């Protein structure tokens, strides 16, 4: 007899979504989080979300509408600004509309949603150790503040502990799940939230992303207004050899660059964090075990956003786990459908954008300025790439851009190469194996594509 059907470690948006999905279907669920209950939801984040993510969640698992008091301001689009600050591309359309929100309130709403559906929530409780029975995950040893260690058993354990993958890293070497994420596949970030009583944002409905390869290699600086006199501002960059600390870049670059930073500011929050920026973990399941959210690298590799994708992962994980529990089989084979479901819905795009990430890392500020100025890259291109993971120009347009970019032929050649690599990785992901038996051969097809992507210079 086990204590719970499912134990979910981590009450972020992904963990709370999977707990909500399972509890709503009648399963006994324990949702634990190391934070105090009233502090769940505090996290380094851009605090913005596309509305299409919630629509998808509503269709999948019937998630209710987000309460209006969580929303800070409605978002109409995104401006991408070149390093020279003279050229920008405005992305607008159904997939860029959404809202900026209060991250703490959203986190509280999600965990309350899970609890309201029937999940048991234990805050101030840390997942210390995976428990095993004959080499299969059987539960978790937890420590609640002020109490002694407690061993709790479950038919399925779900690691939603975040970028550290606290439980994933404890899997045995024989597990097909990747236990460690390479440093080069991680992004480090710093961000502050301010009220700006002496500065008014003219177009708070548009979020701003600034590219500058000298300051934020493989990343960007963001300025996300949350109304006319409030802003979330931060930066993220890939963890590469010799990288500078994000807070150091923030102090030397961000504080001296933007006009609003030179006015009277009321600091509301200030924090740093890390996130994986790569394709999803190759398999998100093992016997009696699943990954959701940052633990499973369910994050957009280009902009580091993970709320929408982690909720999607939580929904698919919850649906699959429920089916396995109802069949009384929680083996890797029974949990496997979670993999192709997530890969089809978001993982394919993630993998393609992971290839594109390496291309962007090796593009210079001069090349970005040139591409923006000459119209070689247009807003629709970036929007299409971010939503589909595919680089493509129309036939007639392609010739015009080649002529415009004649001074940067090597850049255009690299764009052509990366487009082919992105399509190649998507083709591999379209053939994701339908059982664990095909995983090893499938992974062999991935390696040469990423090796080629990293060599695009």
C-alpha positions in Angstrom: 0.0 0.0 0.0 1.5 3.4 -1.0 0.9 6.7 0.6 -0.1 8.5 -2.6 -0.8 7.8 -6.2 1.6 10.6 -7.2 4.0 12.9 -5.4 4.9 16.1 -7.2 8.1 17.8 -6.0 7.9 21.5 -6.9 4.8 23.7 -6.9 5.7 26.0 -9.8 3.4 26.4 -12.7 4.4 23.0 -14.2 4.2 21.1 -10.9 0.9 22.8 -9.9 -0.6 22.1 -13.4 0.2 18.4 -13.2 -1.1 18.2 -9.7 -4.3 19.9 -10.7 -4.7 17.6 -13.7 -4.3 14.4 -11.7 -6.3 15.5 -8.7 -9.1 16.6 -10.9 -9.2 13.1 -12.3 -9.6 11.6 -8.8 -6.1 10.5 -8.0 -4.4 11.1 -4.6 -1.7 13.7 -5.1 0.8 15.3 -2.7 2.3 18.5 -4.0 5.4 19.7 -2.0 7.5 22.8 -2.2 10.5 24.0 -0.3 9.2 27.6 0.0 6.8 28.8 2.7 3.2 28.6 1.5 2.8 32.4 1.2 6.1 32.7 -0.8 5.3 30.1 -3.5 5.3 32.1 -6.8 8.3 34.3 -6.1 10.7 33.6 -8.9 13.1 35.4 -11.3 10.9 35.8 -14.4 10.0 38.2 -17.2 6.4 38.1 -15.9 4.8 37.9 -19.3 2.8 35.2 -21.1 1.1 34.7 -24.4 -2.6 34.2 -24.1 -2.5 31.3 -26.6 -0.8 29.1 -23.9 -3.8 29.4 -21.6 -6.2 28.7 -24.4 -4.3 25.5 -25.2 -4.4 24.5 -21.5 -8.1 25.2 -21.3 -8.7 22.8 -24.2 -6.4 20.1 -22.8 -7.4 20.0 -19.1 -10.1 22.6 -18.6 -8.0 25.1 -16.7 -10.1 28.1 -15.7 -9.6 31.7 -16.9 -6.8 33.6 -15.2 -8.3 36.0 -12.7 -8.0 39.6 -13.8 -6.4 40.8 -10.6 -3.3 38.8 -11.5 -2.8 40.7 -14.8 -0.7 43.9 -14.6 -1.2 45.0 -18.2 -2.3 43.6 -21.6 0.4 43.0 -24.2 -0.1 43.7 -27.9 3.3 42.7 -29.2 7.1 42.6 -28.9 9.7 44.9 -30.2 13.1 43.4 -31.1 15.8 46.1 -31.0 19.2 45.8 -32.8 22.5 46.5 -31.0 22.7 50.0 -32.6 19.3 50.9 -31.0 18.4 52.6 -34.3 16.5 49.7 -35.9 13.7 47.6 -34.4 11.3 45.0 -35.6 7.8 44.9 -34.1 6.1 41.5 -33.9 2.4 41.6 -33.6 -0.4 39.1 -34.1 -2.4 36.4 -32.2 0.7 34.6 -30.9 2.3 37.8 -29.4 -0.8 39.1 -27.6 -1.0 38.3 -23.9 -0.3 40.0 -20.7 2.3 40.9 -18.1 1.3 39.6 -14.7 2.1 39.5 -11.0 4.3 36.4 -10.7 3.7 35.9 -7.0 -0.1 36.1 -7.4 0.0 33.7 -10.4 2.0 31.2 -8.4 -0.4 31.4 -5.5 -3.4 31.0 -7.9 -1.9 27.9 -9.5 -1.1 26.1 -6.2 -4.6 27.0 -4.9 -6.0 25.6 -8.1 -4.3 22.3 -7.5 -5.4 22.2 -3.9 -9.0 23.1 -4.8 -9.0 20.1 -7.2 -8.1 17.8 -4.3 -4.3 17.8 -4.2 -2.7 17.9 -0.7 -0.2 20.7 -0.5 2.8 20.7 1.9 4.9 23.9 1.9 8.2 24.4 3.6 8.9 20.8 2.6 12.1 19.8 0.7 12.5 16.7 -1.4 15.8 15.3 -0.2 16.1 11.8 -1.7 14.5 9.5 -4.2 13.5 6.2 -2.7 13.9 2.9 -4.7 12.4 -0.6 -4.5 14.4 -3.1 -6.7 15.9 -0.3 -8.7 12.6 1.4 -9.4 11.5 4.7 -8.0 9.1 4.1 -5.1 8.9 7.5 -3.3 10.7 10.5 -1.8 12.3 11.3 1.5 11.1 14.7 2.5 12.0 17.2 5.2 9.5 19.7 6.5 10.8 22.6 8.4 10.7 21.8 12.1 10.2 18.1 11.6 12.3 15.0 11.0 12.9 13.3 7.7 9.9 11.3 6.4 9.8 8.6 3.8 6.7 8.8 1.6 5.8 6.3 -1.1 4.0 6.8 -4.4 3.2 4.9 -7.6 4.7 7.8 -9.5 7.1 10.6 -8.5 7.2 13.7 -10.6 10.3 16.0 -10.5 9.2 19.6 -11.0 12.0 21.0 -8.8 13.3 23.4 -11.4 16.5 23.9 -13.3 18.6 22.0 -10.7 16.7 18.8 -11.4 17.0 17.8 -7.7 15.5 14.3 -8.1 16.5 13.8 -11.8 20.2 13.9 -10.7 19.6 11.0 -8.3 18.5 8.5 -10.9 20.9 5.6 -11.3 23.4 5.5 -14.2 21.3 2.8 -15.8 18.4 5.2 -16.3 17.8 6.4 -19.9 17.0 9.9 -18.5 19.8 12.4 -18.8 20.7 13.3 -15.3 23.0 16.3 -15.9 22.4 19.3 -18.2 25.6 20.8 -19.6 26.5 24.3 -18.5 26.5 25.6 -22.1 22.8 24.6 -22.2 21.9 26.8 -19.2 21.1 30.5 -19.1 21.8 32.7 -16.1 19.7 35.8 -15.5 19.2 38.9 -13.3 16.1 41.1 -13.1 14.5 43.9 -11.1 10.9 45.1 -10.8 10.4 48.8 -10.3 7.7 51.4 -10.0 8.8 54.5 -12.0 6.9 57.4 -10.5 9.0 60.0 -12.5 9.0 58.1 -15.7 6.1 57.2 -18.0 6.3 54.4 -20.6 4.6 55.6 -23.8 3.7 52.2 -25.1 3.5 49.8 -22.2 1.5 47.3 -24.4 4.7 46.5 -26.2 7.5 44.5 -24.6 11.1 45.3 -25.6 13.9 42.8 -26.2 17.4 44.2 -26.9 20.1 42.1 -28.6 23.7 42.9 -27.9 26.2 40.0 -28.3 29.0 41.9 -26.6 27.0 42.4 -23.4 24.7 39.3 -23.3 26.1 36.6 -25.5 23.5 34.1 -26.5 20.9 36.1 -24.6 19.3 39.5 -24.4 18.1 42.4 -22.2 14.4 42.8 -21.7 12.3 45.8 -20.7 8.8 44.7 -20.0 6.5 47.5 -18.9 3.7 46.5 -16.5 1.8 49.7 -17.0 2.8 53.3 -17.6 4.8 53.5 -14.3 6.0 50.0 -13.6 8.6 47.8 -15.3 10.2 44.4 -15.2 13.8 44.8 -16.5 16.5 42.1 -16.7 18.9 40.2 -18.8 20.0 36.6 -19.5 23.0 35.1 -21.1 24.4 31.6 -21.8 26.7 30.1 -19.3 29.9 30.0 -21.4 33.6 29.9 -20.4 34.6 33.2 -19.0 31.0 34.6 -18.9 30.4 37.7 -16.7 28.0 37.6 -13.8 24.6 38.9 -14.9 24.3 41.3 -11.9 27.7 42.8 -12.9 26.4 43.3 -16.5 23.2 44.7 -15.1 25.0 47.3 -13.0 27.5 48.3 -15.6 25.3 48.2 -18.7 21.5 48.2 -17.9 21.7 50.9 -15.2 23.6 53.2 -17.5 21.8 52.6 -20.7 18.1 53.2 -20.2 16.6 56.6 -19.4 14.1 55.3 -16.9 17.0 53.7 -14.9 18.3 57.3 -14.3 15.1 58.4 -12.6 13.6 57.9 -9.2 12.9 54.1 -8.8 11.0 52.2 -6.2 12.4 48.7 -6.1 9.7 46.0 -5.7 11.8 42.9 -6.3 15.4 42.0 -7.3 16.7 38.5 -7.9 18.7 36.2 -10.1 18.2 32.7 -11.4 19.1 30.0 -14.0 17.1 28.1 -16.6 17.9 25.4 -19.2 17.9 26.7 -22.8 18.0 23.6 -24.9 15.9 20.8 -26.4 13.8 18.9 -23.9 15.4 16.1 -21.9 15.5 13.2 -24.5 13.1 11.1 -22.4 11.0 12.7 -19.7 10.1 9.3 -18.1 11.5 6.2 -16.4 9.8 3.5 -14.4 7.4 5.3 -11.9 9.1 8.7 -12.7 8.4 11.8 -14.8 9.9 15.2 -15.4 8.0 18.5 -15.8 9.0 22.1 -16.3 12.6 23.2 -16.0 13.6 19.8 -14.6 12.7 18.4 -18.0 14.2 21.4 -19.9 10.8 22.5 -21.1 11.9 26.0 -21.9 12.1 28.0 -25.1 15.8 28.0 -26.0 15.8 31.5 -27.6 14.1 33.6 -25.0 14.2 31.4 -21.9 10.5 31.6 -21.3 9.1 28.5 -19.6 5.8 29.2 -18.1 3.6 28.2 -21.1 5.7 25.2 -22.0 5.9 24.0 -18.4 2.1 24.2 -18.1 1.8 22.2 -21.3 4.3 19.7 -20.0 2.3 19.4 -16.8 -0.9 18.9 -18.6 0.5 16.1 -20.9 2.2 14.5 -17.9 -1.0 14.6 -15.9 -3.1 13.0 -18.6 -0.5 10.3 -19.3 0.0 9.5 -15.6 -3.7 9.3 -15.1 -4.0 6.8 -17.9 -1.2 4.7 -16.5 -2.6 4.7 -13.0 -6.0 3.6 -14.3 -4.3 0.7 -16.1 -2.4 -0.1 -12.9 0.9 0.1 -14.9 3.4 2.9 -14.1 6.3 1.3 -15.9 8.4 3.4 -18.4 6.5 1.7 -21.2 3.1 2.8 -19.8 4.4 6.4 -19.1 6.1 6.6 -22.5 3.2 8.4 -24.4 4.1 11.5 -22.4 7.2 11.8 -24.6 5.7 11.9 -28.1 2.8 14.0 -26.8 5.1 16.7 -25.5 7.6 16.4 -28.4 4.8 16.9 -30.9 3.1 19.8 -29.1 6.3 21.8 -28.2 9.5 19.7 -28.2 9.9 19.7 -32.0 9.9 23.5 -31.9 12.3 23.5 -28.9 14.8 21.3 -30.7 14.7 23.4 -33.8 15.2 26.7 -31.8 18.0 25.0 -29.9 19.8 24.7 -33.3 19.0 28.4 -34.0 20.4 29.4 -30.6 23.9 28.3 -31.6 23.6 30.2 -34.9 22.6 33.3 -33.0 25.4 32.9 -30.5 27.9 33.3 -33.4 26.2 36.3 -35.1 28.0 39.6 -34.4 26.4 42.9 -33.5 27.6 44.3 -36.8 25.8 41.5 -38.7 22.6 42.0 -36.7 22.6 45.7 -37.3 23.1 45.1 -41.0 20.3 42.5 -41.3 17.9 44.8 -39.5 18.9 47.9 -41.5 18.8 46.2 -44.9 15.5 44.3 -44.2 17.2 40.9 -44.6 15.4 39.9 -41.4 11.8 41.1 -41.0 9.4 40.9 -38.0 7.3 38.2 -39.7 10.5 36.1 -40.1 11.3 36.2 -36.4 7.8 35.6 -35.4 7.5 32.7 -37.7 10.8 31.2 -36.5 9.8 31.6 -32.8 6.4 30.0 -33.3 7.3 27.2 -35.8 11.0 26.7 -35.4 11.5 27.1 -39.1 13.5 29.7 -41.0 12.0 30.5 -44.4 11.7 33.3 -46.8 9.2 33.6 -49.6 10.5 32.7 -53.1 10.2 36.3 -54.5 11.3 37.9 -51.3 14.4 35.7 -51.1 16.1 37.2 -54.2 15.4 40.7 -53.0 17.0 40.0 -49.7 20.0 38.3 -51.2 20.6 41.5 -53.3 20.1 43.7 -50.2 22.6 41.6 -48.3 25.2 41.2 -50.9 27.7 42.8 -48.5 27.2 40.0 -46.0 27.3 36.9 -48.2 28.9 34.6 -45.4 26.0 35.6 -43.1 23.4 34.6 -45.7 25.2 31.3 -46.4 25.0 30.6 -42.6 21.3 31.4 -42.5 20.8 28.9 -45.3 22.8 26.3 -43.5 21.0 26.8 -40.2 17.6 26.6 -41.9 18.6 23.2 -43.3 19.8 22.0 -39.9 16.6 23.2 -38.2 14.5 21.3 -40.7 16.8 18.3 -40.2 16.3 18.2 -36.5 12.5 18.6 -36.9 12.5 15.6 -39.1 14.3 13.6 -36.5 11.8 14.7 -33.8 8.8 13.9 -36.1 10.1 10.3 -35.9 10.4 10.2 -32.1 10.3 6.5 -31.0 7.0 5.1 -29.9 8.7 2.9 -27.2 11.9 3.0 -25.0 13.5 0.4 -27.3 14.0 3.0 -30.0 15.5 5.7 -27.9 19.3 4.9 -28.3 19.1 4.8 -32.1 17.1 8.0 -32.2 19.6 9.9 -30.1 22.4 8.9 -32.5 20.6 10.9 -35.2 20.7 14.1 -33.0 24.4 14.4 -32.3 25.7 15.2 -35.8 23.1 17.9 -36.3 24.0 19.8 -33.1 27.7 19.3 -33.8 27.2 21.0 -37.2 25.0 23.8 -35.6 27.8 24.6 -33.1 30.3 24.9 -35.9 28.3 27.5 -37.9 30.7 30.5 -37.6 
